[in-house]
Amino acid sequence: MTCKEVIKYLEDWAPKEIAWQNDNVGVQVGNTNRKVSNILLSLELTSDVANQAIKKNCNLIITHHPLIFHPIKNLDLNKDSNARLIEKLIKKEITLYSAHTNLDFTKHGVSFQLAKKLGLKNITFLKNQKSNQYKLSVFVPAAQTEKVASAIFNAGGGMIGEYSSCSFRSEGEGTFKGSSISNPGVGIKGKYEKVKEIKLEVLVDSWKLNNVLNAMLAVHPYEEPAYDIYPLENYNVNFGVGALGNFEKSLSLSETLAIVSKKLGAKNLRYVHGSTNRIKKVAVCGGSGSDLINEAISSGADAFVTADIKYHSFHSAKDRILLIDAGHYETEMPVIDELYKRLIKLVKEKNDIKVLKFNGKTNPINIYNKMRSHIN
């Protein structure tokens, strides 16, 4: 199994195309054609992570945070710690791949895993992405409908939430008359023809459109297939930001804070009181999610758990929603377990490939508590 195959498997779940446009997701360093020995998972790359990969014979490291955010102008090994990491990866023939905001925005990604970690049920997106889908309508002779539909589905068309192979079909009659140099797949050139046709309509994600069109055209029986492509304003049920769910029963403020602290291993919670003393409906966003505070309030959530909240954002949320800053590292770490579970499933028949989680901590932040007798 190559790095490229592993990456394709991950991107079928969390496509690069859904990432924030200024993000740098994907391969950071290395050769994707390289055969995988072992895989190491970590929230980000540090020298300790790289050293553990070398020790455990891992030549593919998968992180959430990209190592390279901005264009590299130079690699000064004397001054730049990232440059030294890049040098080490290249020398040891290790490939580094990062799934950042595409992993944030996909179903069962970062925010969904945070919600599950907190014990929330009936989880949905807090806000779905929109305007990244097309409707493909193609006219097909009735007898060839299944063949064309299968080609579209196999190329990634017709996905709606937890359902695949979704389409709508309506019957009609198509007419045409081929020129003297035409080569019709149905009928005779130069003759006016009437054919029983099916109008096949399918939703297609924007980044899959070219592949779907090529697959459809490759099997369509007509020399000049008739089809339409409509850009949509629909919300995409498969991708979005944040997550929303419910506790099985309403909790008090102290119970909610205790659960967040315990489940996430967060030693320090910053929060402001909301509009209710009972908490049941909860919005979450792994990492920096303060831009979603108003969406959380509009959703009717009693609480919003996220990280990196600014002082004035706490002011604006006070008495409107219980706003909890549980830490960037703490709110994103639950997704590592999901990555591990999925990759174990991928390599289960490859007994020579191990999937490992970094067994240290990459969080650079320490918490000082004056009640303790020592500094962590």
KOLKOLFI-13562 format. One record per residue: residue in three letters; x, z, y negated of N, C-alpha, C in turn. Coordinates in steps of 0.2 Angstrom, whole numbers, padded with zeros to 4 digits, always signed. Last residue first. Example, Ala and Ser with C-alpha at 12.3 -4.5 7.8 and 13.67 -1.06 7.14 Angstrom:
REM residues 2
SER+0064+0035+0011+0068+0036+0005+0064+0039+0000;ALA+0066+0039+0028+0062+0039+0022+0066+0039+0016;
This chain:
REM residues 376
ASN+0019+0182-0111+0019+0177-0106+0023+0172-0107;ILE+0026+0197-0116+0024+0191-0118+0024+0186-0112;HIS+0019+0214-0113+0024+0209-0112+0021+0202-0115;SER+0008+0222-0113+0015+0225-0115+0020+0220-0114;ARG-0007+0218-0121-0002+0218-0116+0005+0220-0118;MET-0014+0218-0133-0015+0223-0128-0011+0223-0122;LYS-0011+0207-0140-0007+0213-0142-0009+0219-0137;ASN-0007+0192-0133-0012+0197-0133-0009+0204-0134;TYR-0004+0175-0135-0002+0182-0136-0007+0187-0136;ILE-0003+0161-0125-0007+0166-0128-0004+0173-0129;ASN+0005+0145-0126+0005+0152-0124+0000+0156-0128;ILE+0005+0128-0123+0002+0134-0127+0002+0140-0123;PRO+0008+0117-0115+0014+0120-0119+0011+0127-0123;ASN+0004+0114-0099+0001+0117-0105+0007+0120-0109;THR+0008+0111-0086+0011+0107-0092+0008+0109-0098;LYS+0013+0121-0072+0008+0120-0078+0011+0117-0084;GLY+0015+0116-0055+0016+0120-0061+0011+0119-0066;ASN+0012+0107-0045+0011+0114-0044+0013+0118-0049;PHE+0003+0092-0046+0009+0095-0049+0007+0103-0048;LYS-0003+0087-0030-0005+0089-0037+0001+0093-0039;LEU-0001+0072-0020+0001+0079-0022-0002+0080-0029;VAL-0004+0063-0006-0006+0064-0013-0005+0071-0014;LYS+0007+0053+0005+0004+0060+0003+0002+0059-0004;ILE+0008+0041+0017+0007+0042+0010+0004+0049+0009;ASP+0007+0039+0031+0014+0040+0028+0014+0041+0021;ASN-0005+0036+0035-0003+0043+0036+0004+0044+0033;LYS-0018+0029+0029-0010+0028+0028-0007+0035+0029;GLU-0030+0033+0029-0028+0029+0035-0020+0027+0034;LYS-0032+0039+0017-0033+0043+0023-0030+0039+0029;VAL-0031+0034+0004-0025+0034+0008-0025+0037+0015;LEU-0043+0036-0002-0040+0029-0002-0035+0029+0004;LYS-0045+0050-0001-0050+0045+0003-0047+0038+0004;ILE-0036+0054-0010-0035+0056-0002-0040+0051+0002;LEU-0041+0049-0021-0035+0046-0019-0034+0048-0011;ARG-0052+0057-0023-0053+0050-0022-0047+0047-0019;LYS-0046+0070-0024-0051+0069-0019-0052+0061-0018;TYR-0038+0068-0035-0035+0070-0029-0040+0068-0023;LEU-0048+0066-0045-0043+0061-0044-0040+0062-0037;GLU-0054+0079-0045-0057+0073-0043-0053+0067-0041;ASP-0043+0087-0049-0046+0088-0042-0050+0082-0040;ILE-0042+0083-0062-0036+0082-0057-0039+0082-0050;VAL-0052+0087-0069-0053+0080-0067-0047+0079-0062;PRO-0050+0100-0074-0054+0099-0068-0054+0092-0065;MET-0042+0099-0086-0039+0100-0079-0043+0099-0073;GLU-0049+0099-0098-0047+0092-0094-0044+0093-0087;THR-0050+0112-0102-0056+0108-0101-0055+0101-0098;GLU-0037+0116-0103-0042+0120-0098-0048+0115-0097;TYR-0031+0108-0113-0028+0108-0106-0034+0111-0101;HIS-0039+0113-0124-0038+0106-0122-0036+0105-0115;GLY-0051+0126-0125-0044+0124-0124-0043+0117-0121;ALA-0063+0130-0128-0060+0133-0122-0053+0130-0120;ASP-0074+0134-0140-0067+0130-0139-0063+0133-0133;ILE-0091+0133-0141-0085+0136-0138-0079+0131-0137;LEU-0105+0136-0150-0099+0131-0150-0093+0135-0147;LEU-0122+0137-0149-0116+0141-0147-0110+0136-0146;ILE-0129+0130-0164-0127+0129-0157-0122+0134-0155;ARG-0133+0136-0176-0136+0130-0173-0135+0129-0166;ASP-0125+0146-0180-0133+0147-0180-0137+0141-0178;LYS-0112+0135-0184-0115+0142-0184-0122+0142-0185;ALA-0108+0122-0186-0111+0124-0180-0115+0131-0180;SER-0100+0123-0198-0106+0118-0198-0111+0120-0191;HIS-0090+0132-0194-0095+0133-0199-0101+0129-0199;PHE-0083+0124-0185-0086+0130-0182-0092+0132-0188;SER-0078+0114-0193-0083+0112-0188-0087+0119-0185;HIS-0069+0121-0200-0075+0119-0204-0081+0117-0199;TYR-0059+0123-0190-0062+0129-0194-0069+0127-0197;LYS-0060+0112-0176-0058+0114-0183-0062+0119-0186;ILE-0057+0112-0159-0062+0112-0164-0059+0115-0171;ASP-0051+0109-0147-0048+0107-0153-0053+0107-0159;ALA-0065+0107-0135-0058+0109-0137-0056+0106-0144;THR-0080+0113-0128-0075+0107-0129-0069+0110-0131;VAL-0097+0116-0125-0090+0118-0123-0085+0112-0124;PHE-0111+0121-0133-0107+0115-0132-0100+0118-0131;ALA-0128+0126-0129-0121+0128-0130-0117+0121-0130;ASP-0141+0122-0129-0140+0128-0131-0133+0130-0133;ALA-0146+0105-0133-0142+0110-0129-0141+0116-0133;GLY-0153+0095-0139-0157+0101-0137-0152+0106-0133;SER-0147+0084-0143-0149+0084-0136-0153+0090-0134;SER-0143+0088-0156-0148+0083-0155-0151+0083-0148;ILE-0131+0095-0152-0137+0099-0156-0143+0094-0155;ALA-0123+0085-0147-0125+0091-0143-0131+0094-0146;GLU-0122+0077-0159-0125+0074-0153-0127+0080-0148;ASN-0114+0086-0167-0121+0084-0169-0125+0081-0163;ILE-0102+0086-0159-0106+0092-0161-0114+0090-0162;LEU-0093+0076-0157-0100+0076-0153-0104+0082-0155;ASP-0081+0079-0163-0085+0073-0166-0092+0073-0163;SER-0075+0088-0154-0079+0090-0160-0083+0085-0163;GLY-0068+0086-0143-0074+0083-0143-0078+0085-0149;SER-0053+0084-0134-0056+0085-0141-0062+0081-0142;GLY-0057+0090-0118-0052+0088-0123-0056+0088-0130;GLY-0073+0086-0111-0066+0088-0110-0062+0085-0116;CYS-0088+0092-0117-0083+0086-0118-0076+0089-0117;VAL-0105+0097-0114-0098+0098-0113-0094+0091-0115;ALA-0120+0106-0116-0116+0100-0117-0109+0102-0117;VAL-0133+0115-0107-0126+0115-0110-0123+0108-0110;LYS-0146+0125-0106-0144+0118-0107-0138+0118-0110;LYS-0145+0140-0107-0147+0136-0101-0144+0129-0101;ILE-0144+0155-0114-0141+0149-0113-0143+0145-0107;ARG-0151+0165-0127-0151+0163-0119-0149+0156-0119;ASN-0151+0167-0140-0147+0172-0136-0147+0170-0129;THR-0149+0153-0151-0153+0157-0146-0148+0162-0143;SER-0141+0146-0160-0148+0148-0162-0152+0152-0157;GLY-0125+0153-0158-0129+0147-0159-0136+0150-0162;HIS-0109+0159-0164-0116+0160-0161-0120+0154-0163;VAL-0093+0152-0160-0098+0154-0165-0105+0155-0161;TYR-0077+0154-0153-0084+0152-0152-0087+0155-0159;ARG-0063+0153-0142-0065+0153-0149-0072+0151-0149;LEU-0055+0161-0129-0061+0157-0131-0062+0158-0138;ASN-0042+0163-0119-0044+0164-0126-0049+0159-0127;LYS-0040+0160-0106-0038+0167-0108-0041+0168-0115;ALA-0047+0151-0094-0046+0151-0101-0045+0158-0104;GLY-0051+0146-0081-0045+0150-0082-0042+0150-0090;LEU-0063+0141-0080-0058+0136-0083-0051+0140-0083;LYS-0071+0151-0075-0071+0145-0071-0065+0140-0073;LYS-0069+0162-0084-0067+0162-0077-0066+0156-0074;SER-0074+0157-0096-0067+0159-0096-0065+0159-0089;VAL-0087+0153-0093-0082+0148-0095-0075+0150-0095;ILE-0092+0165-0089-0091+0160-0084-0086+0155-0086;ALA-0091+0173-0101-0087+0175-0095-0087+0169-0090;LEU-0100+0166-0109-0093+0166-0111-0088+0168-0105;THR-0112+0168-0102-0109+0162-0103-0102+0161-0104;GLU-0113+0182-0103-0112+0179-0096-0110+0172-0097;SER-0114+0184-0117-0108+0187-0114-0107+0184-0107;LEU-0126+0177-0119-0120+0175-0122-0114+0177-0119;SER-0135+0175-0103-0134+0178-0110-0128+0176-0113;LEU-0143+0161-0096-0138+0166-0096-0138+0169-0103;SER-0156+0154-0085-0153+0155-0092-0148+0161-0092;LYS-0151+0145-0070-0155+0150-0074-0152+0152-0081;GLU-0142+0135-0068-0148+0136-0063-0153+0141-0066;PHE-0138+0126-0082-0137+0131-0078-0143+0132-0074;ASN-0137+0108-0084-0141+0115-0085-0138+0120-0080;GLY-0129+0096-0095-0132+0098-0089-0135+0105-0090;LEU-0120+0082-0101-0125+0087-0102-0128+0089-0095;ALA-0104+0076-0108-0109+0077-0102-0114+0082-0104;GLY-0094+0063-0116-0097+0070-0115-0102+0070-0109;VAL-0099+0046-0117-0094+0051-0119-0098+0058-0118;GLY-0100+0032-0104-0102+0036-0110-0097+0041-0112;PHE-0107+0022-0092-0101+0024-0096-0103+0027-0102;ASN-0118+0018-0085-0112+0019-0081-0106+0022-0085;VAL-0128+0014-0093-0129+0020-0090-0123+0022-0086;ASN-0126+0008-0109-0123+0007-0102-0124+0014-0099;TYR-0139+0003-0120-0134+0009-0118-0132+0008-0110;ASN-0141-0014-0126-0142-0008-0121-0137-0003-0121;GLU-0139-0025-0133-0138-0019-0137-0139-0013-0132;LEU-0131-0039-0126-0136-0034-0126-0134-0028-0130;PRO-0129-0057-0126-0127-0050-0127-0132-0045-0128;TYR-0134-0068-0113-0136-0064-0119-0132-0058-0120;ILE-0132-0084-0107-0128-0077-0107-0131-0074-0114;ASP-0139-0095-0095-0139-0092-0102-0135-0086-0101;TYR-0137-0111-0086-0137-0104-0086-0137-0101-0094;ALA-0137-0124-0075-0140-0122-0081-0140-0114-0081;PRO-0123-0133-0068-0128-0127-0068-0130-0125-0074;GLU-0120-0148-0064-0120-0145-0070-0125-0139-0070;GLU-0121-0149-0050-0115-0152-0053-0114-0149-0060;TYR-0127-0136-0040-0128-0141-0045-0121-0143-0048;PRO-0125-0125-0032-0125-0132-0029-0125-0137-0034;HIS-0112-0113-0034-0119-0116-0037-0119-0123-0034;VAL-0100-0107-0032-0105-0108-0026-0111-0112-0028;ALA-0093-0107-0043-0090-0109-0037-0094-0111-0032;LEU-0101-0101-0053-0100-0108-0053-0097-0111-0047;MET-0100-0087-0049-0106-0091-0048-0105-0098-0048;ALA-0086-0085-0051-0089-0084-0044-0096-0088-0044;ASN-0086-0087-0065-0082-0091-0060-0084-0091-0053;LEU-0094-0077-0069-0096-0084-0070-0092-0088-0066;VAL-0087-0065-0065-0094-0067-0062-0096-0074-0063;ASN-0076-0066-0072-0075-0066-0065-0082-0068-0062;ASN-0081-0065-0085-0077-0071-0083-0077-0072-0076;LEU-0087-0052-0085-0091-0058-0086-0087-0064-0084;LYS-0082-0040-0085-0082-0043-0078-0085-0050-0079;TRP-0082-0035-0097-0075-0036-0094-0076-0039-0088;SER-0096-0032-0099-0092-0037-0103-0086-0039-0100;ASP-0106-0031-0085-0102-0028-0090-0097-0033-0093;VAL-0122-0039-0082-0115-0039-0081-0111-0036-0087;LEU-0138-0040-0074-0133-0037-0079-0126-0037-0077;VAL-0146-0055-0071-0142-0050-0068-0138-0047-0074;GLU-0158-0066-0064-0156-0063-0070-0152-0056-0068;LEU-0163-0082-0059-0160-0076-0057-0156-0073-0063;LYS-0176-0092-0057-0172-0089-0062-0169-0083-0060;ILE-0177-0104-0044-0177-0097-0046-0173-0095-0052;GLU-0186-0120-0042-0180-0116-0044-0182-0108-0045;LYS-0190-0135-0036-0192-0128-0036-0186-0123-0037;VAL-0188-0149-0046-0185-0145-0040-0188-0138-0041;LYS-0189-0166-0049-0193-0159-0050-0191-0155-0044;GLU-0181-0180-0057-0182-0175-0052-0185-0169-0054;TYR-0179-0196-0060-0181-0190-0063-0183-0186-0057;LYS-0164-0204-0056-0171-0203-0054-0173-0196-0057;GLY-0150-0205-0058-0154-0210-0061-0162-0209-0060;LYS-0146-0198-0042-0144-0200-0049-0149-0206-0051;ILE-0157-0188-0033-0153-0194-0033-0152-0196-0040;GLY-0156-0171-0026-0159-0177-0029-0155-0183-0029;VAL-0143-0160-0029-0150-0161-0027-0153-0167-0030;GLY-0131-0162-0034-0131-0159-0028-0138-0159-0025;PRO-0127-0178-0042-0131-0172-0041-0131-0169-0034;ASN-0116-0185-0051-0116-0183-0044-0120-0177-0042;SER-0117-0198-0063-0118-0191-0061-0117-0191-0053;ILE-0116-0210-0069-0110-0208-0066-0111-0200-0064;SER-0129-0212-0073-0126-0217-0068-0120-0215-0065;SER-0136-0196-0074-0134-0202-0077-0131-0206-0071;GLY-0151-0187-0068-0144-0188-0068-0142-0195-0071;LYS-0163-0178-0074-0162-0185-0072-0154-0186-0073;PHE-0174-0164-0071-0167-0167-0073-0167-0174-0071;THR-0182-0148-0070-0182-0155-0070-0176-0158-0073;GLY-0188-0134-0061-0183-0137-0065-0184-0144-0065;GLU-0201-0122-0060-0199-0128-0058-0194-0131-0063;GLY-0200-0105-0054-0202-0110-0058-0200-0117-0056;GLU-0200-0087-0051-0201-0094-0049-0203-0099-0054;SER-0188-0075-0054-0194-0077-0056-0194-0085-0054;ARG-0179-0060-0051-0180-0067-0049-0187-0069-0051;PHE-0167-0048-0056-0174-0050-0056-0174-0058-0055;SER-0155-0037-0047-0157-0043-0051-0165-0044-0051;CYS-0142-0027-0041-0148-0027-0045-0149-0034-0048;SER-0131-0023-0033-0135-0029-0031-0142-0029-0035;SER-0132-0005-0034-0129-0011-0035-0133-0017-0032;TYR-0135+0011-0042-0138+0005-0039-0133-0001-0040;GLU-0132+0021-0051-0130+0022-0044-0133+0016-0039;GLY-0131+0010-0065-0131+0017-0062-0128+0018-0055;ILE-0131-0005-0060-0135-0001-0064-0135+0006-0061;MET-0124-0021-0057-0123-0014-0057-0127-0010-0062;GLY-0123-0035-0058-0129-0032-0055-0128-0024-0054;GLY-0106-0041-0054-0112-0041-0057-0118-0037-0054;GLY-0095-0041-0046-0096-0035-0050-0102-0036-0054;ALA-0093-0051-0036-0089-0051-0042-0090-0046-0047;ASN-0104-0049-0028-0097-0048-0025-0092-0048-0031;PHE-0114-0053-0036-0114-0046-0034-0107-0045-0032;ILE-0112-0067-0036-0112-0063-0043-0111-0056-0041;ALA-0113-0070-0023-0107-0072-0026-0106-0068-0033;SER-0126-0067-0020-0121-0063-0017-0114-0064-0020;ALA-0133-0077-0028-0133-0070-0030-0128-0066-0027;VAL-0129-0089-0021-0127-0088-0028-0127-0080-0030;LYS-0136-0086-0009-0129-0087-0009-0126-0086-0016;GLU-0149-0084-0013-0145-0078-0010-0138-0080-0010;THR-0153-0097-0018-0153-0091-0022-0149-0085-0019;GLN-0155-0109-0012-0148-0107-0013-0147-0100-0017;ALA-0168-0112-0011-0165-0111-0005-0158-0108-0006;ALA-0171-0114-0025-0174-0108-0021-0170-0107-0015;PRO-0158-0118-0036-0163-0120-0031-0165-0114-0026;VAL-0157-0108-0051-0154-0110-0044-0160-0113-0040;PHE-0151-0103-0066-0157-0107-0063-0154-0110-0056;VAL-0147-0087-0073-0145-0094-0070-0151-0097-0066;SER-0143-0076-0085-0148-0079-0082-0146-0086-0079;LEU-0135-0061-0088-0133-0068-0086-0140-0070-0083;LYS-0133-0050-0101-0138-0053-0096-0136-0060-0095;TYR-0119-0039-0104-0123-0046-0105-0128-0046-0100;GLN-0112-0025-0113-0115-0028-0107-0118-0035-0109;ASN-0109-0016-0123-0104-0019-0119-0106-0022-0112;SER-0118-0009-0131-0116-0016-0133-0110-0018-0129;LYS-0113+0008-0128-0118+0003-0129-0115-0004-0131;GLN-0111+0024-0119-0109+0018-0123-0114+0013-0123;ASN-0121+0038-0121-0119+0033-0117-0116+0027-0122;LYS-0119+0055-0122-0120+0049-0126-0117+0043-0122;LEU-0119+0064-0111-0121+0066-0118-0123+0060-0122;PHE-0123+0059-0095-0119+0058-0101-0122+0061-0107;THR-0129+0072-0084-0129+0065-0087-0124+0065-0092;ILE-0132+0083-0070-0127+0081-0076-0128+0073-0077;ASN-0139+0093-0063-0142+0087-0066-0138+0084-0072;LYS-0130+0108-0067-0133+0104-0063-0137+0098-0067;LEU-0114+0117-0069-0120+0114-0072-0123+0109-0067;GLY-0102+0124-0066-0108+0125-0062-0115+0122-0065;LEU-0091+0121-0072-0095+0126-0075-0101+0128-0071;LYS-0087+0110-0064-0083+0116-0064-0087+0122-0067;LYS-0096+0100-0069-0097+0103-0062-0093+0109-0061;ALA-0091+0099-0082-0098+0101-0081-0099+0104-0074;LEU-0079+0093-0079-0079+0099-0083-0086+0103-0082;GLN-0083+0081-0073-0079+0086-0069-0079+0093-0072;PHE-0088+0075-0084-0093+0076-0078-0089+0082-0074;SER-0077+0073-0092-0082+0078-0094-0087+0080-0088;VAL-0069+0065-0084-0067+0071-0086-0072+0076-0088;GLY-0080+0056-0072-0074+0057-0075-0073+0064-0078;HIS-0093+0053-0068-0089+0057-0064-0082+0058-0066;LYS-0092+0038-0078-0096+0043-0074-0092+0046-0069;THR-0079+0037-0091-0082+0035-0085-0087+0040-0082;PHE-0072+0042-0102-0078+0039-0103-0082+0036-0097;ASP-0060+0048-0097-0065+0052-0101-0072+0049-0101;LEU-0054+0037-0092-0056+0042-0087-0061+0047-0091;ASN-0052+0030-0104-0056+0027-0099-0058+0032-0093;THR-0043+0039-0110-0050+0039-0112-0054+0035-0108;HIS-0033+0037-0097-0034+0042-0103-0041+0042-0105;ALA-0022+0036-0085-0029+0034-0086-0032+0039-0091;SER-0006+0029-0082-0010+0034-0086-0018+0032-0087;TYR+0008+0029-0071+0001+0026-0074-0003+0031-0077;LEU+0024+0025-0068+0020+0030-0071+0014+0026-0073;THR+0035+0023-0054+0030+0020-0058+0026+0025-0061;ILE+0052+0025-0051+0046+0028-0051+0041+0025-0056;GLU+0066+0023-0049+0061+0018-0047+0054+0021-0046;LYS+0075+0031-0055+0073+0033-0049+0068+0029-0046;LYS+0077+0024-0067+0083+0025-0063+0081+0027-0056;ILE+0065+0025-0073+0067+0019-0071+0073+0019-0066;LEU+0063+0039-0075+0059+0035-0071+0061+0029-0068;LYS+0074+0042-0084+0074+0045-0077+0069+0041-0072;GLU+0070+0034-0095+0077+0033-0092+0076+0035-0084;ILE+0059+0042-0098+0058+0034-0097+0064+0032-0093;LEU+0065+0054-0102+0060+0053-0096+0059+0046-0094;ARG+0072+0050-0113+0076+0052-0107+0071+0052-0101;ALA+0062+0047-0122+0066+0041-0120+0070+0043-0113;ASN+0056+0059-0123+0052+0054-0120+0057+0048-0117;SER+0066+0065-0131+0065+0068-0124+0061+0063-0120;ASP+0078+0059-0141+0071+0058-0139+0070+0060-0132;LYS+0092+0059-0144+0087+0063-0148+0080+0063-0145;ASN+0099+0053-0134+0102+0059-0137+0097+0063-0141;LEU+0093+0041-0132+0093+0046-0126+0096+0053-0129;ASP+0082+0032-0140+0088+0036-0141+0089+0041-0137;LEU+0075+0018-0140+0076+0023-0134+0082+0027-0135;ASN+0064+0012-0152+0071+0013-0149+0070+0018-0144;LYS+0051+0010-0154+0056+0006-0159+0063+0006-0156;ILE+0036+0008-0146+0043+0011-0145+0048+0006-0149;PRO+0020+0011-0152+0025+0006-0150+0032+0009-0150;HIS+0012+0026-0145+0014+0022-0151+0019+0017-0148;PHE+0011+0033-0133+0005+0032-0137+0006+0027-0143;ILE+0017+0036-0118+0018+0031-0123+0012+0030-0127;LEU+0011+0044-0108+0018+0046-0111+0019+0042-0117;PRO-0006+0048-0108-0001+0043-0108+0006+0046-0111;HIS-0015+0060-0098-0012+0058-0105-0006+0053-0104;HIS-0016+0059-0084-0022+0058-0089-0019+0056-0096;THR-0005+0051-0072-0007+0056-0077-0013+0054-0081;ILE+0003+0048-0058-0003+0047-0061-0005+0052-0066;ILE+0017+0041-0051+0015+0047-0055+0008+0045-0058;LEU+0025+0036-0037+0020+0034-0041+0017+0041-0044;ASN+0034+0040-0029+0037+0035-0033+0031+0032-0037;CYS+0039+0056-0022+0034+0052-0025+0036+0047-0030;ASN+0048+0065-0016+0048+0058-0014+0042+0054-0016;LYS+0049+0077-0021+0043+0076-0016+0043+0069-0014;LYS+0059+0076-0031+0060+0081-0025+0055+0079-0019;ILE+0052+0067-0040+0059+0065-0036+0060+0070-0030;ALA+0042+0075-0044+0040+0069-0041+0047+0067-0037;GLN+0049+0086-0050+0045+0087-0044+0043+0081-0040;ASN+0054+0079-0061+0058+0082-0056+0055+0083-0049;ALA+0042+0076-0068+0046+0070-0065+0051+0073-0060;VAL+0038+0089-0071+0034+0084-0067+0038+0079-0064;ASP+0048+0093-0079+0047+0097-0073+0042+0092-0068;SER+0047+0084-0090+0053+0084-0086+0052+0087-0079;THR+0030+0078-0089+0035+0082-0092+0041+0081-0088;LEU+0015+0070-0091+0022+0069-0089+0026+0074-0093;GLU-0001+0077-0088+0004+0074-0092+0010+0074-0089;LEU-0008+0082-0077-0012+0080-0083-0008+0076-0088;SER-0004+0073-0062-0003+0078-0067-0007+0077-0073;LEU+0000+0069-0045-0005+0069-0050-0003+0075-0055;LEU+0010+0058-0035+0010+0065-0039+0005+0064-0045;ILE+0011+0050-0020+0008+0050-0026+0008+0057-0029;ASN+0024+0042-0010+0019+0047-0011+0017+0047-0018;SER+0027+0027-0009+0029+0032-0004+0024+0038-0004;VAL+0020+0011-0011+0020+0018-0013+0023+0022-0007;LYS+0030-0003-0016+0026+0000-0011+0026+0008-0012;ARG+0028-0012-0032+0032-0007-0028+0028-0004-0022;ASN+0022-0018-0041+0022-0022-0034+0026-0017-0029;THR+0023-0012-0053+0017-0011-0049+0017-0014-0042;ASN+0036-0003-0059+0034-0009-0056+0028-0008-0051;GLY+0037+0006-0075+0038+0004-0068+0036-0002-0066;VAL+0027+0014-0087+0033+0013-0085+0033+0010-0077;GLN+0013+0014-0089+0017+0016-0094+0024+0014-0093;VAL-0002+0005-0085+0005+0007-0083+0009+0008-0089;GLY-0016+0013-0094-0013+0009-0089-0006+0010-0088;VAL-0019+0015-0112-0020+0017-0105-0017+0011-0100;ASN-0018+0019-0127-0013+0016-0123-0014+0018-0115;ASP-0031+0017-0139-0028+0021-0134-0023+0016-0130;ASN-0039+0010-0148-0032+0012-0150-0028+0016-0145;GLN-0052+0009-0141-0048+0003-0143-0041+0005-0145;TRP-0055+0019-0127-0055+0019-0135-0050+0013-0136;ALA-0060+0010-0112-0056+0015-0116-0056+0014-0123;ILE-0066+0001-0105-0070+0005-0108-0066+0011-0112;GLU-0055-0007-0099-0059-0010-0105-0064-0005-0108;LYS-0051+0000-0088-0047+0000-0094-0051-0002-0100;PRO-0063+0008-0078-0060+0002-0081-0056+0003-0087;ALA-0064+0018-0066-0063+0019-0073-0059+0013-0077;TRP-0066+0012-0054-0070+0018-0056-0070+0019-0063;ASP-0057+0002-0054-0064+0000-0052-0069+0006-0054;GLU-0046+0009-0057-0049+0005-0062-0056+0002-0060;LEU-0042+0014-0044-0044+0019-0050-0048+0015-0055;TYR-0039+0002-0037-0044+0007-0035-0047+0011-0040;LYS-0029-0003-0045-0035-0007-0045-0041-0002-0042;ILE-0019+0007-0042-0022+0006-0049-0028+0002-0049;VAL-0017+0004-0028-0019+0011-0030-0023+0010-0037;GLU-0012-0009-0029-0018-0008-0026-0021-0001-0027;LYS+0000-0007-0037-0005-0011-0039-0012-0010-0036;CYS+0008+0000-0028+0005+0004-0034-0001+0000-0037;THR+0003-0004-0011+0007-0005-0017+0004-0001-0023;MET+0004+0000+0006+0000+0000+0000+0004+0000-0006;
